[in-house]
Amino acid sequence: MKKRILAVLLVLFTVSALFAGGSQAGRGTSGGTGGSAATTTPLGSYPLKTDVTLSYWLTLSLNISPNFSNLGDTPFGKALQEKTGVKINFLHPPTGSNADREQLNLMIADGSNLPDILEYNWLTSYPGGPEKAIADGVILKLNDIIDQYCPNLKAYLKAHPEFDRMVKTDDGSYYSFPFIRGEEILWYSQGLMIRKDWLDELGLQPPDTMDDWHTVLSAFKTRKNIPSPFTQVFSNNQRMFVTPFNIMKGWYISADDNKIHFGQIEPGYRRWMETMAQWYKEGLIDQDIATIQTAQQNQKMTAGTAGATVASVGSGMGTWTASARPGNPKYEIMALPDPVLSKGAKRTYAYVGQAYGTNATAAISGSCKNVEIAARFLDWGFSQAGHLFYNFGIEGESYTMVNGKPTYTDAVMKHPSWSVAQALSAYLRSTGSGPFVQDGGYITQYYALPEQKLALTNYAVAGAGNYILPPITATQDESRELATIMNEINTYCDELMTKVILGTETINDASWNNFVNTVRRMSIDRAIAIQTGAIERYKAR
């Protein structure tokens, strides 16, 4: 209890310090500094002529934080203000799991004016969803605002009705300036990886089936003397050989009946847990799998104490290769699709990134008194100039035009001290997310290695997007009910999974039936009904 109280006090202190730090020039009524509430600049023209300073709250990227403490100090942050004509006071919550959620809740509970712009996952992280956030006065409904001040976003959504349906609620409310992955090539960014140079050394083919994987990992263990050849960050365990068992973890649309299913109560989930438990018992899976973090994973994959994992193509494969290859020219990582159970079987499911990236979308807060300036500032990201800037940065510094295409310079692709991801992130936001449309030209350059480009092909599974839930929204009451149900169920399911894989609990017919019945008593069927209703409303948008 004392630890919890101290944690709350610490976050409250951080919130107070955040607002104190942001008020040195005078807060005004907007959460930023005061100034003219409008501008004489014609609509669609930039930079705006205004002395308004907006406050913009967002998580600082882990690719930026090692080198900058504030987005405003980066070349991106400085140029953004210059190009839009709007001064920005960037505010960042502490780093750490759910730190942004805790700080936002405290800011709302504190009753202080919120920052003008809030970048957050409004779809799934705000209790009650975006409609509730609007009803609570935390963020503004944007329909009239977009009509009046946002010609670029309005034109883009009109031209792309498939994206327009994704970024609004069932009743048609726009609530944020969205992050959209504009091309399918951007939907595949992480998955299974293996040391290709080890396969070549041992005369092994890239594994295709689960039996192949067992053979390869066993060879790594016995012939390469690797104690635990497979490692990964355990919080990403849905990508850990789940799909071969004809399921996905969590919510998905079944290819068998086209209905919403919850993977943890499907028979395939039991088979997956039992298989992972056996591999763990044999020492094929990292014995510290339940506690592995990214730094440990990076160390194991570069030092050669692990030979297979799940990771991102950029920050994983790219970073490891740059680190390891100078000392080992043969070092090579290969991206592989999820295996199948039997040779020649069709791959159905894959963890495809959504075209609408909901994790960080920029909303205008209910405290904002300079709505026109905030809207026009955010709308710039959807203009042609904004699209180039958000995706490629500053011409002449981070990119130049080569044969009519924006091409990254050596200054970011071959930075003497920073990784490619860190160098790019200092100049642009396409390495993460934000209020803009991501360009496929970013990923084809960011993935500079041939093996990275191969990943884009190897991870693609035709039709896999059909089985991923679209960005549906429950009603306000349903959203709260769903959160209550699923928080309890997910905790229960994850506890069992961890125990089974680590071998502290075994599954038999009786215990599995008890587990499924318990999840049903915890109202999973009601949760499925809520999700089913939400997807029907989504289709009717």
C-alpha positions in Angstrom: 0.0 0.0 0.0 2.8 2.4 0.9 4.5 1.7 -2.5 1.2 2.4 -4.3 0.8 5.7 -2.4 4.3 6.7 -3.2 3.8 5.9 -6.9 0.7 8.0 -7.0 2.4 10.9 -5.3 5.3 10.6 -7.7 3.1 10.8 -10.7 1.2 13.8 -9.2 4.5 15.5 -8.6 5.4 14.8 -12.3 2.1 16.3 -13.5 2.6 19.4 -11.3 6.1 19.8 -12.6 4.9 19.3 -16.2 2.5 22.1 -15.9 4.9 24.3 -14.0 7.6 23.7 -16.7 5.1 24.5 -19.4 4.0 27.8 -17.8 7.2 29.8 -17.6 6.0 32.0 -20.4 2.5 32.3 -19.0 -0.2 29.7 -19.5 -3.0 31.7 -20.8 -6.4 30.0 -21.2 -5.5 27.3 -23.7 -3.1 25.2 -21.7 -0.3 26.8 -23.7 0.6 30.5 -23.7 -1.8 33.1 -24.6 -2.1 34.9 -27.9 -4.5 35.7 -30.8 -7.3 33.2 -31.0 -7.4 33.3 -34.8 -5.1 34.1 -37.8 -5.5 36.2 -40.9 -3.6 33.6 -42.9 -5.9 32.2 -45.7 -7.2 28.7 -45.1 -4.8 26.0 -46.4 -1.8 28.4 -46.4 1.3 28.1 -44.2 3.1 29.3 -42.2 0.2 30.7 -40.1 0.6 34.3 -38.8 -0.1 33.9 -35.1 1.5 34.5 -31.8 -0.4 31.6 -30.2 1.6 28.9 -28.4 -0.1 25.5 -28.2 0.7 22.8 -25.7 1.0 19.3 -27.2 1.1 16.3 -24.9 2.5 13.0 -26.3 4.8 10.2 -25.4 8.5 10.8 -26.3 9.6 8.0 -28.7 12.2 5.6 -27.3 14.2 6.3 -30.5 14.4 10.0 -29.5 14.8 9.9 -25.7 18.4 8.6 -25.7 19.5 11.8 -27.5 16.8 14.5 -26.7 14.7 15.1 -23.6 12.0 17.0 -25.5 10.6 16.7 -29.1 10.9 20.4 -29.4 14.7 20.2 -29.2 14.9 17.9 -32.2 15.4 19.1 -35.8 11.8 17.8 -36.4 10.3 19.7 -33.6 12.0 23.0 -34.5 11.2 22.7 -38.2 7.6 21.8 -37.5 7.0 25.0 -35.7 8.8 27.0 -38.4 6.9 25.4 -41.3 3.4 25.7 -39.6 4.1 29.1 -38.0 2.8 27.8 -34.6 4.9 27.7 -31.5 4.5 24.4 -29.6 5.2 23.6 -26.0 5.8 19.8 -26.1 4.9 18.0 -22.9 5.8 14.3 -22.3 4.5 11.8 -19.8 7.1 9.7 -18.0 8.4 6.6 -19.8 7.1 3.2 -18.7 4.2 0.9 -19.1 0.9 2.7 -18.9 2.6 5.9 -17.7 0.7 8.0 -20.3 -2.6 6.6 -19.1 -1.8 7.2 -15.4 -0.8 10.8 -16.1 -3.8 11.6 -18.3 -6.1 10.2 -15.6 -4.4 12.3 -13.0 -4.6 15.5 -15.2 -8.3 14.9 -15.7 -8.9 14.2 -12.0 -6.9 17.2 -11.0 -9.3 19.5 -12.9 -6.6 21.6 -14.5 -6.8 22.8 -18.0 -5.6 20.1 -20.2 -2.9 20.6 -22.9 -4.4 21.9 -26.2 -3.5 18.7 -28.1 -3.5 15.2 -26.6 -1.9 12.3 -28.5 -3.3 9.0 -27.1 -5.0 5.8 -28.0 -8.6 7.1 -27.7 -10.1 4.0 -29.2 -9.1 1.4 -26.7 -7.3 3.1 -23.8 -9.9 5.7 -22.7 -12.7 4.1 -20.5 -15.8 4.3 -22.6 -14.0 5.0 -25.8 -13.8 8.2 -27.9 -17.5 9.0 -27.5 -17.1 9.0 -23.8 -14.0 11.2 -24.0 -16.1 13.6 -26.0 -19.0 13.4 -23.6 -16.6 14.0 -20.7 -15.3 17.1 -22.3 -11.8 15.7 -22.4 -11.6 16.0 -26.2 -13.7 17.8 -28.9 -15.9 16.3 -31.6 -14.1 17.3 -34.8 -16.8 17.1 -37.5 -17.6 20.9 -37.7 -13.9 21.7 -37.0 -12.7 19.6 -39.9 -15.3 21.1 -42.1 -14.3 24.7 -41.2 -10.5 24.4 -40.8 -9.1 21.2 -42.2 -9.3 21.1 -46.0 -6.4 18.6 -46.3 -7.7 15.9 -43.9 -11.2 16.4 -45.3 -10.0 15.9 -48.9 -8.0 12.8 -47.9 -10.9 11.1 -46.1 -13.2 11.9 -49.0 -10.8 10.3 -51.4 -10.3 7.2 -49.2 -13.7 6.1 -47.8 -12.1 2.8 -46.5 -10.0 4.9 -44.1 -12.8 7.4 -43.4 -14.9 4.5 -42.0 -12.0 3.5 -39.7 -11.3 6.9 -38.1 -14.8 7.8 -36.8 -17.2 6.3 -34.3 -20.4 4.4 -35.1 -22.5 7.6 -34.9 -20.1 9.4 -37.3 -18.1 11.4 -34.8 -14.5 12.3 -35.8 -12.4 12.5 -32.6 -8.7 12.7 -33.7 -6.3 13.5 -36.4 -5.4 9.9 -37.3 -2.3 8.0 -38.1 -2.8 6.0 -41.3 -0.5 3.4 -42.8 -1.2 4.4 -46.4 0.1 1.3 -48.1 -0.1 -2.4 -47.4 3.7 -2.8 -47.4 3.6 -0.9 -44.1 1.4 -3.5 -42.4 4.1 -6.0 -41.7 6.9 -4.9 -39.4 7.7 -7.8 -37.0 7.7 -11.5 -36.7 9.8 -14.7 -36.3 13.5 -14.4 -37.0 16.4 -16.8 -37.1 20.2 -16.8 -37.5 20.5 -17.6 -41.2 24.3 -17.9 -40.9 23.8 -20.7 -38.3 21.4 -22.5 -40.6 24.1 -22.3 -43.4 26.8 -23.5 -41.0 24.9 -26.5 -39.9 23.5 -27.3 -43.4 19.9 -26.7 -42.4 17.0 -25.3 -44.4 14.9 -22.5 -43.0 12.2 -24.1 -40.9 8.7 -24.2 -42.4 6.7 -26.5 -40.1 6.6 -26.7 -36.3 8.5 -30.0 -36.6 11.1 -28.2 -38.7 11.4 -25.5 -36.0 11.9 -28.2 -33.3 14.6 -29.8 -35.3 16.4 -26.5 -36.0 16.2 -25.3 -32.4 17.4 -28.7 -31.1 20.4 -28.5 -33.5 21.2 -25.0 -32.3 21.2 -26.3 -28.7 23.2 -29.5 -29.2 25.5 -28.6 -32.2 26.0 -24.9 -31.4 26.0 -25.4 -27.6 23.3 -22.8 -27.1 21.6 -23.4 -23.8 18.3 -21.8 -24.8 18.2 -21.0 -28.5 14.8 -19.2 -28.7 14.2 -16.0 -26.8 11.7 -13.1 -27.0 10.0 -10.4 -25.0 7.2 -12.4 -23.4 4.6 -9.6 -23.6 4.6 -10.2 -27.4 3.9 -13.9 -26.9 0.9 -13.8 -29.3 3.5 -14.0 -32.1 5.3 -17.0 -30.5 4.1 -19.8 -32.8 0.4 -19.3 -32.0 -1.1 -19.2 -35.6 0.0 -22.7 -36.6 -2.7 -24.0 -34.3 -5.4 -22.4 -36.3 -6.1 -19.6 -33.9 -5.0 -16.1 -32.9 -4.5 -15.0 -29.4 -7.2 -12.6 -28.2 -9.9 -11.3 -30.5 -10.0 -12.4 -34.1 -12.5 -13.3 -36.9 -12.4 -17.0 -37.5 -11.8 -18.2 -41.1 -14.1 -21.2 -40.3 -17.3 -19.3 -39.5 -16.5 -15.6 -40.1 -17.5 -14.9 -36.5 -15.6 -13.2 -33.7 -13.7 -15.6 -31.5 -11.6 -15.3 -28.3 -8.5 -17.4 -29.0 -7.7 -18.4 -25.4 -10.7 -20.7 -25.1 -10.2 -22.4 -28.5 -8.8 -26.0 -28.5 -5.8 -24.8 -30.5 -4.7 -22.7 -27.6 -4.4 -25.7 -25.4 -2.3 -27.4 -28.0 -0.1 -24.3 -28.3 0.5 -24.1 -24.5 1.3 -27.8 -24.3 3.8 -27.5 -27.2 5.5 -24.4 -25.7 5.7 -26.1 -22.3 7.4 -29.1 -23.9 9.9 -26.9 -25.8 10.6 -25.0 -22.6 11.1 -28.3 -20.7 13.6 -29.4 -23.4 15.5 -26.1 -23.0 14.7 -24.9 -26.5 13.0 -21.8 -25.1 14.8 -19.2 -22.9 14.5 -20.3 -19.3 14.0 -16.7 -18.3 11.3 -16.2 -21.0 8.7 -14.7 -18.5 11.0 -11.8 -17.6 12.9 -11.1 -20.8 13.0 -7.4 -21.8 14.1 -5.8 -25.0 17.6 -5.0 -23.7 18.2 -8.6 -22.8 16.8 -9.8 -26.1 19.1 -7.5 -28.0 22.1 -8.7 -26.0 21.3 -12.3 -26.6 20.8 -11.9 -30.3 23.9 -9.9 -30.9 26.2 -11.9 -28.6 25.1 -15.3 -30.0 23.5 -16.7 -26.9 20.2 -17.1 -28.8 19.6 -17.9 -32.4 15.8 -17.3 -32.9 13.3 -14.8 -31.7 10.4 -12.5 -32.5 11.3 -8.8 -33.1 10.9 -5.8 -35.3 12.6 -5.7 -38.7 14.0 -2.2 -38.1 14.9 -1.9 -34.4 15.5 -5.6 -34.1 17.1 -7.1 -37.2 18.6 -3.8 -38.4 20.1 -2.8 -35.1 21.5 -6.3 -34.4 23.1 -6.6 -37.8 24.7 -3.1 -37.6 26.1 -4.1 -34.1 27.2 -7.6 -34.8 28.4 -7.7 -38.4 31.5 -5.6 -38.0 32.9 -8.3 -35.8 31.3 -11.2 -37.6 30.9 -10.5 -41.4 28.8 -13.7 -41.8 26.2 -12.6 -39.2 22.8 -12.7 -40.9 19.2 -12.6 -39.6 16.4 -14.1 -41.7 12.7 -13.2 -41.2 10.4 -16.2 -41.5 6.6 -16.5 -41.7 4.8 -18.3 -38.9 5.2 -22.1 -39.5 2.4 -24.5 -40.4 1.7 -27.8 -38.7 2.1 -30.0 -41.8 4.1 -29.5 -45.0 2.2 -27.7 -47.7 -0.6 -26.4 -45.4 -2.0 -23.0 -46.2 -1.2 -20.1 -43.9 -4.4 -18.4 -42.9 -3.7 -16.1 -40.0 -1.0 -13.5 -39.4 -0.6 -10.5 -37.1 -1.2 -7.7 -39.7 -0.8 -4.1 -38.6 -4.0 -2.1 -39.0 -4.2 0.6 -41.7 -5.5 2.9 -39.0 -2.9 3.0 -36.2 -4.8 3.8 -33.1 -2.0 3.9 -30.6 -1.2 7.6 -31.0 -3.8 9.9 -32.6 -3.9 13.6 -31.9 -7.1 15.0 -30.4 -7.9 18.6 -29.6 -8.7 18.8 -25.9 -11.8 20.3 -24.4 -9.6 22.9 -22.7 -8.3 24.3 -25.9 -9.3 28.0 -26.5 -7.4 28.3 -29.8 -9.3 25.6 -31.7 -8.8 27.1 -35.1 -5.0 27.3 -34.7 -4.8 23.8 -33.3 -6.9 22.3 -36.1 -5.0 24.1 -38.8 -1.7 23.1 -37.2 -2.7 19.4 -37.2 -4.2 19.6 -40.7 -0.9 20.6 -42.1 0.3 17.0 -41.6 -2.2 15.9 -44.3 -1.0 18.4 -46.9 1.5 17.6 -49.6 4.2 19.5 -47.8 3.3 18.0 -44.4 3.3 14.5 -45.9 6.8 15.0 -47.2 8.0 16.4 -43.9 6.4 13.9 -41.5 7.7 11.0 -43.6 11.1 12.3 -44.8 12.0 15.3 -42.7 14.0 18.3 -43.9 15.0 18.5 -47.5 18.8 18.9 -47.9 19.4 17.5 -44.4 17.5 14.2 -43.9 16.5 13.7 -47.6 17.1 14.9 -51.1 15.0 14.4 -54.2 16.5 11.7 -56.5 14.7 11.0 -59.8 11.7 12.6 -58.3 11.6 10.5 -55.1 12.5 11.7 -51.6 15.7 9.8 -50.7 17.2 9.7 -47.2 20.7 11.1 -46.9 23.8 9.5 -45.4 23.4 11.9 -42.5 20.6 9.7 -41.2 21.3 6.4 -42.9 24.9 6.3 -41.8 25.0 8.4 -38.7 28.3 8.0 -36.9 26.8 7.7 -33.4 23.2 6.8 -33.7 21.2 3.9 -35.0 19.3 4.5 -38.2 16.0 4.5 -36.2 17.4 7.2 -33.8 18.8 9.3 -36.6 15.5 9.2 -38.6 13.4 9.8 -35.6 15.2 13.1 -34.9 14.0 14.4 -38.3 10.6 12.7 -38.9 7.8 10.7 -37.4 7.3 7.9 -39.9 9.4 5.6 -37.6 6.5 5.7 -35.2 3.1 7.3 -35.5 1.4 10.7 -35.4 -1.2 12.8 -37.2 -0.2 12.0 -40.8 -0.4 9.3 -43.5 2.7 7.0 -43.5 4.4 6.7 -46.9 5.7 3.3 -48.2 8.8 5.1 -49.4 9.9 5.3 -45.8 9.9 1.6 -45.1 11.6 0.6 -48.4 14.5 2.8 -47.4 14.5 2.2 -43.7 14.8 -1.5 -44.5 18.1 -1.0 -46.2 19.4 -4.5 -45.9 18.4 -7.2 -48.4 17.3 -9.4 -45.6 15.0 -6.6 -44.3 13.4 -6.2 -47.7 12.9 -9.9 -47.8 10.9 -9.7 -44.5 8.2 -7.6 -46.3 7.6 -10.6 -48.5 8.1 -13.4 -46.0 5.7 -11.9 -43.4 2.9 -11.2 -45.9 0.0 -13.7 -45.8 -2.7 -13.2 -48.5 -6.0 -12.4 -47.0 -4.7 -12.3 -43.4 -6.2 -8.8 -42.8 -9.7 -10.3 -43.2 -9.4 -12.0 -39.8 -8.1 -9.0 -37.8 -10.8 -7.0 -36.0 -11.2 -3.5 -37.6 -11.2 -0.5 -35.3 -14.6 -1.1 -33.9 -16.2 1.0 -31.1 -18.5 -0.3 -28.4 -21.1 2.1 -26.9 -20.1 4.0 -23.8 -21.8 1.6 -21.5 -20.7 -1.5 -23.4 -17.1 -0.2 -23.4 -17.0 0.0 -19.6 -18.6 -3.4 -19.3 -16.2 -4.9 -21.8 -13.2 -3.5 -20.1 -14.3 -4.9 -16.7 -15.0 -8.3 -18.2 -11.8 -8.5 -20.2 -9.4 -7.2 -17.6 -10.4 -10.1 -15.3 -10.4 -12.7 -18.1 -7.0 -11.6 -19.6 -5.4 -11.7 -16.2 -6.7 -15.1 -15.5 -5.7 -16.5 -18.9 -2.2 -15.0 -18.8 -1.6 -16.4 -15.3 -2.5 -19.9 -16.5 -0.5 -19.6 -19.7 2.7 -18.6 -17.8 2.3 -21.4 -15.3 1.7 -24.0 -18.1 4.7 -22.9 -20.2 7.0 -22.7 -17.2 5.9 -26.2 -16.1 4.4 -25.2 -12.7 1.0 -26.4 -13.9 -0.1 -29.0 -16.4 -3.2 -29.3 -18.6 -5.4 -32.3 -18.9 -8.9 -32.7 -20.1 -10.4 -32.0 -16.7 -8.3 -28.9 -16.0 -8.8 -27.5 -19.5 -12.6 -27.9 -19.3 -12.5 -26.2 -15.9 -10.5 -23.3 -17.4 -12.9 -22.8 -20.3 -15.9 -23.0 -18.1 -14.4 -20.5 -15.7 -13.8 -18.1 -18.5 -17.4 -18.5 -19.6 -18.6 -17.8 -16.0 -16.5 -14.7 -16.2 -18.8 -13.6 -19.1 -16.7 -14.1 -22.2 -19.9 -14.8 -24.1 -21.2 -11.4 -23.2 -17.9 -9.9 -24.3 -18.2 -11.7 -27.6 -21.8 -10.4 -28.0 -20.6 -6.8 -27.4 -17.8 -7.2 -30.0 -20.2 -8.8 -32.5 -22.6 -5.9 -32.1 -19.8 -3.4 -32.5 -18.5 -5.0 -35.7 -22.0 -5.0 -37.2 -22.3 -1.3 -36.5 -18.9 -0.8 -38.0 -20.0 -2.4 -41.2 -23.0 -0.1 -41.3 -21.0 3.1 -41.0 
